[in-house]
């Protein structure tokens, strides 16, 4: 028997009051029309008999003659043999299986009362019963009439139907979102996923599962998942993701191949606990055939960087922040990686020309190389077609044959001219991390567009929601569909998982607090706010510094043109100085995953001496990662955080705030005079600070390129005032003054003409993100 609050005597004309938004109030006349349900009563009619009589009495009180006649036809139809059948008939024949508004009606309340008294919502044993409950107890509909009934009333608890979420896409973000929504919804949310790469497979035991066919396009890239993100997953989901074996590479994180994330999350979402909650559809969906999705409350676009959901419903809300180009060399080395992962980290962080993301567990991953505009247009196969994920290029085997699965026309054109500077740069990238040409399994060029939506949630246009049973639905985006990042600093998949967790949190929170009633767009305000905060963190503090430093094609091309100004003998020392200092700092961290390496410098020298002098110069002028500029408090879905994690996060945030306050309270030093500036204490990283939005990503001006000096765009706003890199300590008393360069300053080229390793103080300043200038010699 549904829980009812007994009749409450009220003064005539005074409306009833509800204690909760999920209280549903019925007038006394409904109870009288239903009759006594006391098992000791002489009235032993069945619920079906009571329901038929109840509907006839309600019909007689209805002013609409069409509804009266339709109700009589439904009640007298011998095919309607259950309460559920009566409700189904009313749903389709009177309501047309659709709600014209979110407000309730007297007939709606009558059917709800009939279903509650018959306990239908408690005994959902079929899809038809589920459909009836979801329709009449839709979680977005008003619970009560307006105004509420007066006089004596009975109050029942509303039994909301399921909120329906349709997810476009089946990648890591989509799967993580589905899992989070189903876990947090605890039966109150139903998820449908649509992915064209999936197929149904029958296992030997006859079970049908969804999987990827051997021919499916898969992503072999290796990504780094932060512990601060994966710790937010439920224990079963965490175990499913890493299979009990996370691979530690970078501090506070674990590496994993994207293909493995997809495989393991796809298997997880088919666990028995999600049966009847998550439905997998092995087909793609476009805007043109969205109607086949049927009814839903929320449409989630998790369909990647080329998202049709974003392009269709967020047009005008897209904001491009910058772009970059990269070459991706996928490799397969079953024996594992050539160098230790600790050495790979030092080699990667010491420059930004090359990036290695790989797994030592199976020897697979990608070596990436940032490209100039000119290099980008040379990333072609021998037939003149660009190499991309849909049609990758390949290298010839040592015997000159074509690898299996490729056509002769797909041979990577630059690999055919092994004397060219471009091939030297590509080949040296492989040598940097110890790989051989024959270990490369495909080659692609990768456009990197840093962009985001200005809003994460919109109303779905009525013309696109013809099968939605309410006046409108909501549409949201997550993952790369919501924002794309520069994958050098990464965090793309981390952001996607966080967005999925936040979506699950905020959907369920809004559902349980009544915010979804009427489907206002601000029902998902917290999710929208989270997406915008995440954009600010990942764009302004991670992607933009890389773009400003060396990531944009114009900036990289400009830097590489000036690389020859760095003397051969100094470039290697410059890089070794950066990498050894990075190694020293990282190995002192408590979360460093490897044993302390005593002989870092000799190992670095062995590796770097294999590379061409021009490659070393290009690496040197690309500068190390701006890791300090990227530091700061993470944007996390607070509702998903465990108590101890939340306290740790708050402590970290409080520490950052105190640091900022301490900085603000200090007296600012007097401005530099006569071209002098204070000594920098940076060690390869920009100091924290600077609240202004990063500078424009416009390429260097023609004036700066045509003049005799080299000027860099801002890599950080905290050093925006410093356009020239002078020798640290200028302005302080000296025993011996350096020889001035043109304009009275010591130029970078002059500083790099020393014939010994520069002192650490010089390296620390020169390899920070301060702006620099190379005067023409």
N, C-alpha and C positions, 0 to 999 in steps of 0.2 A: 504494500500500500504506500503510495507516495506520501512524503511527510507534509502534513498540512498544519497550519496554525489555526486553532479553533476559531469559530465565529467570534468576532469582536464587535460588540454593540457600539454603534456610533449614532450621533445625532443626525436626524434626517438633513440632507443637504450638505453634510460635511464629508469631503472626499477622504478616502482611505490614504494612509501613508505607508510607504514601503521602507523597510529597514535596510534593504540591499537592492542593488540594481538587478539582481537575479531573483527578486521576489515577484511573483506573478499573482495579481489580485483578481478574484472572481466575485461577482455579486451573489448574494444568498439565493437568488432565484435559480442559479445553476445547480446548486446542491439539491434544491427541492425538485428540479426537473429530472435529476439523475436518480433520486430515490436513495433510500438507506442501503448502505453496504455492510451493515452489521451482520456477521455470520449467524447470530442468534435471532435475527429478524425473520418474520414469516415470509418476507419478500425474498425469494430465492432465484430471482431472474439472473441470467448470465450477463456478463459485461456487454456482449453483443446485443442482447435484447434491450438492455438499458440504453445502449448507444443509439439504436434505431429510434426508440421512443424519444430520447433526448433531442435528436436531430429534428424530429417532426415538431416537437414543442418549440425549438428554436426557429424552425421555418415559419411557424405561425406568428412569431414576433418580428419577422423580417419584413420590412416595407417593400422590398423589391420583388415583384411577382415572378420575374425570371429565375431568381435564386430560389424562391419557394418551390417552383415547379421542378427545378433541377434537383433540389434536395429530396423531393418526394420520389423522383425517378431513381435516384441513387439508393434510397432506403428500400424501395420496392423491388430493386433488381435482384433476382435470385443468385446472380453470380457473385455478389458482394456478401461473402459468408463470414467475414471477420471484421473486427474493428479497424484493423490495418487496411483492409480492402475498402471500407467505407471512406477512410481518410484519403487513400490513394485516388479514389474516384473524385472526391471533392478537389484534391490537388490539381488534377488534370482537367476536369470538366468545368469547374467554376473558376479556379485561379489561373487556368491555362499554364500550369507548371512554371509560374513566374510571379514575382512580386513587383507590382507597379510602383511601390514606394517602400520605405523602411518602416513606415508607421503600421501599427496593427489595426485590425478591423474587428467588429463584433463577431463575424463568422470565424475569423482566425482564432479569436479567443475561445469560441465554442468548440472548435476542433481540438485545440490544445487541451481544454478541460476534459474532453472525451478521451483523449489519448493518455492524459495523466491518470484519470480515474481507472482506466483499463490497464495501467502499468505497461503500456506499450514501450515507452523509452527505456524501461528497465530490462526488457526481454527482446533485444535486437538479435534475431536469429537468421535473418535473411537480408539480401540487398534491398528488397522492396521495403522492408521495415526501416532499414537505414535511410533510404531515400525519403520516406515519410517524415521521420524524425528530423532529418537535416533540413527539410523544407519548412515544416511548421515551427521548428525551434531553431531556425537559422540564427547563428550567434550575432549577426549584424542587425537583426530586426528589433524594433521596440518591444519591450516585454508587456507593456500595458496600454490600455486605451487612454486617450487624453480627451477629457479629464478622467481621473480614476473613478471607479464606482463609489457611490455614497451609501450610507447605511451599513447594515451588517454585511461583512465580507468574509471570505476564506482566502488564505494566502498559501500558495504552494511555491516550491522552489522550481525555478525555470531549469529545464534540462537541455542546455544548449547543444545543438548539433555540431558537427565538425566544421572547422574552418578549412577550406580547400586551397591549397597552394599548388600552382603549376610551375615547374621549373624547366626552363629551356636550356638545355646543355647537360652534359654528363661528365664534365671534367672534374678536377679536384675540388674546385670551389663549389660546384653544383652538388657533388656528393657530400662534401662536408656540411653544406647548408641543409640538405635533406636529412642527414643523420642528426644534426643539432635540433632541427625543428621537431623531428619525430621523438627524440629523447626528451626534450623539454616540454613538448606538448602533452605527453603522457596520455595519448588517446584522444585528445581534443582537436588535433590537427591531422589532416590527411594530405599526403604529398604525392604528386604525380610528376615523374621525370620523363623528358623526351630527349633521346640521343640517337642520331642516325648511325653511329659507329657500332652500336650494340647489336647482338644477335642472340636468339634463344638457342640453348644447347641442351641436349638430353644426356644426363649422366648414366652410367651403367646400371644404376639402381632405378632408373626411370624418372628421376627427379628432373624437372626443367629449371635451368638457371640462365641468367643473363650474363654474357661475357663478350669479350672482344674477339672477332675472327682473326686468323693469322694475317689476313690482308689489310686489316685496319691500320690507318695512319696513327702511329704512336709517337709519343714524345720521349726521347732518350735523355733529355737534359737532366742534370742533377741539380737539385735545389737545396738550400740550407734552411731548415725549419728551426726557428728559435724556441728554446725551452720555455720562454715566457708565453708562447703561443700554444705549443703542444701540451703544456701542463694544464691548460684550460679544458682539454678534451676529457670526456669520461674515461674511466679506466679501461673498459672494453674497447673503446675507439682508439685509445693510445696503444694498447697492446696489438690491435689489428694493424695499425699504421706501421709500426716498427718491427712487428713479429718478434718482440722481445729482444731485439738486437739493434739499437740505434747506433749509427756510425758517427762518432765524435770527430770533428775536424776543426771547426772554428769554435772559439770559446762560447759556452752557453747555448750550443745548438747541435744539430745532427744533420748529416747529409743524407739525401735519399733521391732516387730517380723518380721523375714525375710518373713514368709508366707504373712504377710500383705503388705510388700513392693511389693512382686510379684503380689498379687491380685490387688492392687491399680494401680500399673504401667501398668499391663495388661489391666485394664479397661481404663486407660488414653490413651494408644496407640491406642485404638479403638474409640477414640473421632472422631466426624465428621471432624474436621480440618485435620486429617491425612488420610482421605479416599482417596485412589488412590496413596498414598505416602508410607504407611507401609502395607505390606502384611504378614499375619500370616499363616504359614503352620504347620498343626498338624501332623508332622512326623519328625523323626530323620534323620540325614544325617551323613554318615561316609565317610572316604576317598575313599572307594571302590565304593560308589554310588554318589560321588560328582557331576557326570555328570547330575543328575536329577535336580540339582539347575539351570542349564541352563547358561545363560550369566550373567556375573557380572564383575565389574572393581576391586572391593576390597572384599576380603573374610575376615571377622572378626571372630576370634575364641574367643567366650565368653562362653566357655563350661566347665568352672570350673577347679579345681586343676588337674583332670585327663584328661585334654584337649587332644583330638586326634589331633586337629589342631597344637598345640604346639609340640607334640611328632612327628608328621609327617613332619612338615616344619621348625622346629627350632631345629632339632636334632643336637647336638654338640654346641648349643647356650644356653643350660640350665646350670644353676649354682646353686648347692645346697649349702646353707650356714650353715645349721644345722637342727636338728630335735628334736622333743619332743613328749611326749605321754600324753594323758589326758583321763579321764573318764567323760562322760556326763550323767547327771541325768536330764531327762526332767520331769517337774512337771506341774500339773494343779490344781490351787487353786482358784476357782471362787470368793471366798470371798476377794481375794487380798492377798498381801504378808504379812507374819506374822509380820515382823518388818518394821519400817519406812524406806523409801529409803535412808534417810540421814544416819541412823545407818548402813544400808547395805553397803554404800559407805565406811564408816570408817572401818568396819570389813574386807572389801575386800582389801583396800589399805594397811592395816597394815601387810600383809603377802602375799606370793605368792603360797601357797599350794592350796588354794581354790579360786574360782572366781564365783561370781553370776552375771548373766546377765538376768534380769527379768523385766516384765512389771507389774506395780501395777494396770493398767487399767483392765486387765483380769486375773491376777494371773498366767500367763504362762511364761515359760522361761526355762533356763538351769542352773544347778549348776555343775561346772566343777572342777575337782581335778587333779592336775599334778601327773604323775605316774613315778615310777622308772621302769627300764627294767624288774625287777622281777615282779612288780605289773602288768605291761602291759600284761605279758603272763598269768596272772591269770584272766583276764577279759573275762571269758568264760561263756556260758550257761551250764546247767547241762549235756548236751550231748557232752560237750567238744569242741563245736564250738565257735569261737570268736563272740562277740556281736558287731554289727555294724549297720549303718543306713539301710542297706538292710535287716537285720534280727536282730532287737534289742532284748535285754533281758527284763525281767520284775521281779518284786517282787511278792511274794504270797500276797493275801489279808489277813487281820487279821484272817479270819476263815480258812486259809490254801488253799483256792481255787485259780484257775488261772484266771487272768483278761481276760475279753472278748477280742478276737482277737489274743490271744497268745496260743501256744501249751505248754503242760507240759515240753517239752524238752527245751523251751526258758527261763525257770526260771534262773535267774542270780545266778551262782554257789556260789560266795562269800556270798550271802545273806542266804545260807543254813547253814553256819557255823558262827553263831552270836557270837561266843566266840573268833574268830580269830582276830589278830591285824589288818588285812586288813579290815575286816568288821567294826571294831571299828573306823578306819580312815574314812571310807565312811559314817558311821552313824553319826559320829561327825561333818562331813561336813554339813549334813542336819541339825543337831542341831544348828550349828553355825548361820544359817539363819532362824531357827524356823520351819523347815519343818518336816512333819511326813512321815514315810515310805509309807503309803497308798496314799500319794499325788504324788508319783513318778509314771509316766505313762509309761516310758521306760528307758532303760539303754543301752548306746553304748560306745565303746572305740573309741577314735579319734586320728589318727596319725596326727601330726603337722610337716609338712616339710617346712622349710623356704628356698624357692628357687625362681629363677627368670630367665628370658631369658636375654641373653647378648645384644640382639637386639630385638626391638619391631615390626619390619617390614621386610618382605622378599619378594622376587619374587616367584610367584607360579610356580612350575615346569611345563613345557609344557605338559607332559603326564597327568597331573591332570587338565588341562584346555581345554579339547577337545571341549567343547561347548562355550568357550569364543570366542568372535568375533574379538578379536585383537591378536597381537602376544603374549601377556602375560597379567597377572593380578598381583595384589599385595595381600599379605596376612599379616594380623596384628593380634595381640592378646591383650586382655584387661582383667581386673579383675584377678581372681585367675589363669586364663590361662597364664597371663603375669607374675604374681608373687604371691606367697603365703606368708602370714605373720603369726607370732605367735599370736593367737587370745587372749592371755592374755592382751597385750596392745592394741590388736584389730586394727581397721582401715582398715580391709579387704574390707568391703563394701564401706566405704568412698573412698578408693583408686579406687574401681571399678567404682563408680559414677564419680569421677574426670577424670578417663581415658575415660569414655564415653563422657563427656563434652568436653574434650580436642580433642578427635577424631572428634567430630562434628565441633569444631572450626577449626581444621587444615585441614580437608577435604574441607570444604567450602572455607577457605582462599586460599588453593592451587588451588581450582577450579576457584575461581574468579580472581586469579592472573596469570592464565595460566600455573601453574607449573605441571598440570596433562597432558599437551601435551606431548605425547611420553611415558607416564606412567613410568618415571624414579623412582627409589626407593627413591631418595631424595625429591620427591614430598611430602612425609610424614616425612621428616626429623624432623620437629618441634614436631610431635607426638612421634617419636622415642626418641628424646631428653627428652621429658616430662616423658616418661615411665622410662627412666634411672635415671632421677633426683628423681622421685617418689620412685624408688627402694632404692636409697641412703638414702632418708629420712626415709622411713618406715622400712628398714632393719637395717641400721647402727645405727639409733637413737632410734629404738623402739624394734624390735624383737631381735636383737643381745644382747642388755643389759639384757633382760629377760633370754635368753638362757645362757648367761655367769653367771648370778646370781644364778639361780636355775632351769632353764628350761630344760636343757639337762638331759636325763635319768641318765647318769653317774654322773653328778654333783649333781642331786637331791638325788640319792642313796647314794652318798658319804656323803652329808650333813646329811641325816636322820640316817646314821650309827653313826654319832657323836652327835646326838640329846641328848642322855642320859648324855652327859657331862654337860648339862645345869641343874642346880638344880631345883626341882619341884617348890619350893617357888618363884623362880625368873622368870621362864618362863612367868607366867601370868602377872607379873609386867612389864616385858620386852614388852609384847604385848600391855598392857594397856598404857604404856608410849608412844609407837609408835602411837597408834590409837588416843589418846587424843591430841597429838601434831598435827597429821594430821587433826583432827576435828577442832582444833583451827585455823589452817591455812586456811582450806577450807571455814570455816564459816565467815571468814573476807573478802572473795572475793566478789566483786560486782555482779558477775554472779552466786552466790550460790542461788539455787532455793527454799530453805526451810527456815523456821524460825530458829532463833538461838536456839540451844539446850543447856540449862544451865547445865543439869545433865548428860553429856556424860559419865563420868567415872563410875558412879554407874550402868548405863545401860550396859556398856561394861563388868563390873564385873559379873553382873547377867548372861549374855550370856556365857562368857568364863568359868565360874565355873561349867557349865554343862558338859564340855568336859573332856575327860580322860587326865591325866598328860602327857602321851606320845604324844597325839595330840597337846597339847600346846607347847611342846618342838619342835615338827616338824614344827609347824607354826612359832615359834621364829627363828629357824635356816634358814627358807626359806627367811626371811628378807622382809621388805616392798617394795613396788613398787619403782623402780628407776625413779620417775616422773620428777625430775629435769634433769636427763640425757636424758629423752625423749623430753624435751622442745626444743623450737626453732621455727624458721620461717617455716610455712607450704609450701609445694609445691602445688601450685594451677594453674589451667588453666587460664592464665592471660586474654585471650580474653573473657572469660565468666564473669570476675569480673566487677561489677558495679563500677562507678567512685569513690564513697565514700569508697567501700571495697578495691579497689586498693590502694587508698591513705593510708588507715589504715594499709594495708599489707606492703607498702613501708616504712611507719613510723616505724613499728615494726622491719622490716629488718634493717633499718638504726640504730635503737637503739641497735640491736645486734652487728652490725659492730662497733659502737662506743664503746660498752662494751669491745669487743675483742681488739680494738686499745688501750683502756685505760689499759687493763691488760698487753698488750705487752710493753707498755711504762713504766710500773713500774719496778723498779729494783728487780731482783729475789732475794729472801732471801738466805742466805748462806746455803749450804747443811747440813743436820743433821749430827752431829758427834756422834760417839760411840753409834749408834743404836737409837739416839733420832730422833724425827721428829716434825714438827710444829703442833700446835693444829689445828684441823679441825673445820671449822664453819658450816659443813654440818648438815642439819636437815633431816635425813632419805633419802636424795637425793644426788646423786653425783653432784659435782659442774660442771657447764658448762665448756666446753673447750676441748682441745685435738682434733687435726685434723687428727691424724693417724687412719687408718682402725682398727676396733676392733680386738683383738687378736684371734687367732685360737680357734675354738670351740672343740678342742681335749679334751677328758676326762682327769681327773687328772692322772698323771703318776703313774706307779707302785711304783716308789720310794717314792712318796709322800704319797701313800696309805699305804705302808708298814712301813713307818717311824712313829715315835710317834707323829707327828704333823699333824694338819689339815690345808691344804693350798687351797685357793680358786683361780679359774681362774678369769681373769679380768671380772668385770661387766662393767667397763668403762675404757677408755684409759686415762682419766684425772687423775686417781689415780694409774696408772700402777706401779709407783715407790714404792708404799706402800704395801708391802706384809704382814706386820704384824700389827695387831690392838693392839696398846698399849694405856695405859690410857692417855686421853687428857691432855696436859700440861706437858708432860715429858720434862725435860731439864730446866724448869723454877724453880725458888727457891721454896722450899716447907717447910712448918712448920714440916711436918712429912712424911717421905718417905714410900711408900707402900712396903709390903713384896715382894721381887722379886720372880718370878717364875723361872722355869728352863731356863737356858741360860741368866739370868739377866733381863728378861722381865716379865711384869705382864701378865699372860695368860688369855684368855677369860674365861676359867673355873674358875680361881681364882677370876676374877672380878665378875663373876656371883654367887659367893658363899655368897654374902652379904645377909642379912636377912631383908632388907628393899628396898623400891623402889629406884632404882638408880637415881641420880640427872639428870636433863634434859641435862646437858652438856655431861654427859657420854652417855646417850641414843642417843643424837643427833649424836655423833661421831660413836658409835658402830653400830648404825642402818643405817649409810650411806653405800655407796657402796664400801668403802675402803676394801682392802683385809684383811683377818684376819687369825689367826692361833691359834689353841687350842693345848697347850702343853700336852703331856701325863702326867697324875698325877701318 
